[in-house]
Amino acid sequence: MTNPDKHAVTFLFHGSVLFTLTLMFPIVENLQIILFRHI
């Protein structure tokens, strides 16, 4: 594996992780709000 390929793979990996985190963040916040309302 050459260096540019490795950089592309790490870039894609970090991008997908950031994308997943941005998608999950509002869901987690909504779940916390729902849980706090039930308590």
C-alpha positions in Angstrom: 0.0 0.0 0.0 1.5 3.3 -1.0 1.3 6.5 1.1 -1.4 8.3 -0.9 -3.7 5.3 -0.6 -3.1 5.1 3.1 -3.9 8.8 3.5 -7.0 8.4 1.5 -8.1 5.4 3.7 -7.5 7.3 6.9 -9.3 10.4 5.5 -12.3 8.3 4.5 -12.3 6.6 7.9 -12.1 9.9 9.9 -14.8 11.3 7.6 -17.2 8.4 8.2 -16.6 8.6 11.9 -17.3 12.3 12.0 -20.3 11.8 9.8 -21.6 9.1 12.1 -21.0 11.3 15.2 -22.9 14.2 13.7 -25.8 11.9 12.9 -25.8 10.3 16.3 -25.4 13.5 18.4 -29.0 14.8 17.9 -30.4 11.3 18.4 -28.5 11.0 21.7 -29.7 14.4 22.8 -33.3 13.6 22.0 -33.0 10.3 23.9 -31.7 12.2 26.9 -34.6 14.6 26.8 -37.1 11.8 26.5 -35.5 9.9 29.5 -35.4 13.1 31.6 -39.1 13.7 30.9 -40.0 10.2 32.1 -38.1 10.5 35.4 
